[in-house]
Amino acid sequence: MFSAPDMVVIGVLALLLFGPERLPSMMRQAGRVMRDVQNASQSFVAEMERAAELREPVSPPSPPVDQSLGTPLQPDEPPES
């Protein structure tokens, strides 16, 4: 992602832009936001997994039925008119 020199440059720029008084509180807030996003993501994944486990299995569709005779049609046999 970022190399060590990149991180140093970003740190120096942040220190110059925000100052030594505001920087620690901003980093704490950024950490809280990241933790909240991770918690929301984990909750979402857990809920999706729970929903997938609760879902009932779908039964295979029944074969088409000839309405005039009431018997199942064979896949190769067209309906009689």
Buried (B, 14 or more C-beta within 10 A) or exposed (E): EEEEEEEEEEEEEBEEEBEEEEBEEEEEEEEEEEEEEEEEEEEEEEEEEEEEEEEEEEEEEEEEEEEEEEEEBEEEEEEEE
